[in-house]
Amino acid sequence: MHQLLKAPVLVQHFFEHKQTDKSLDFLAYINEHYFSGDEQDADYKRDQQLPFKTHDHSIATVMNALPAVNHKFSINPIEHSYISHILIDETLVSSQYLSSIWQPPKSC
């Protein structure tokens, strides 16, 4: 988030370049500042103010400010009691129903 707050500097610096070179488009500007190496030209200090150009270690500051949390995990065995259950009571199923399932297909 800290780097995204520098977005206005990116736009301002683009317009600074645009004043010196009227034909410069935004993609050429991005290419020059992010994908063409890190050469130390006349506006090098201004270039270093652009987002994602420097490492400011802001995440390290945030991480050091958070309290350390130690979690202890323990695995307790679960006791199982095995009870046999009757899944299907065959006395409730009609034998005619079961025999009708396993018939060859009939033509209509």
N, C-alpha and C positions, 0 to 999 in steps of 0.2 A: 504494500500500500504506500509505503514511503516513496518508492520510485515513481509511482503513478501521480503523486502530488507534484512532481517535476514536469508534468505534461505542458503546462503553460510556457515553461522555458523552451521546450522543444518548438512550439509554435512561434514564439518571439524570435528565436534564433533563426528559424526558417525565413521569417520576414527580413531579418538582418541580411541574410545571404541574398534574398530576392532583390534587395535594394542595389546590391553590387552587380548581380547578374539577373537581368529581367527574364531570360529564357529558362531559368532553373525551375523545374517542377518538383513537387514534394517527394516523389519516388527517387529522383536523382539525389535530392538532399539526404534522404534516409540512407541511400546506398553509400554516399560519400562519408557520412558520419558513423555508420554502423558496420558496413561490410567492406570497406576499403582500407582496412588497417587503422592503426592509431598513430598517425603521423603528427608531429608537433609543429603545426603551422602557426600563423600569426594569432589566431583566436583559440589556441589550445586550451587556455584556462576556461574560456566560455564553453568549449566543447565538453569539458569535464563536468559541467553543471547539468548536462542533459540526462534524462532518465536512462538507467541501465548502462551507464558508462563507467561508473565507479562502484566499488564494493564498500559500502559504509558500515557493514557489520551491524545493521539495525536489528536483525533477527537474533544475533547473539545477545544484544542488550535486552530484548524482550524475553529470551529464554532464561537469562540470568535473573530476571525480576520475578519469574514464576517460582512458587515454592516447590521444593522437592517433595515428591510423593512416593512413598514406598508401599507397595502392595505386597502382601504375603498371601499366596494362594496355597490352599491345602486341598488335597483330594481325599474325600472321605468315601470309603466303600459303601455302596448301597446294599442293604440286605434285601434279598429277594425271597419271597415265599412262593413256592411253586404249587399251584392248585390246578388240578386238571378240570377243565371245563368241557362240557358237551357242546360242541359247536352246532351240530345238526341233530335234531331229534328225528330219526328216521321213521318213527311211528306217525309223525304228522305229515309226511310226504306220501302222496298217493303213488302207488306203483305204476298206475296207468300213465301218470304224468311223466315219470322217468322213462318208460318204454316208448313214449311218443317222441321223445327228443332224438333218439337214435334210429330214426327211420330214414331210408334212402329218399332222395328228392323225388317228388311226383311231378309229372308234366300236367299242365292245366288244359 
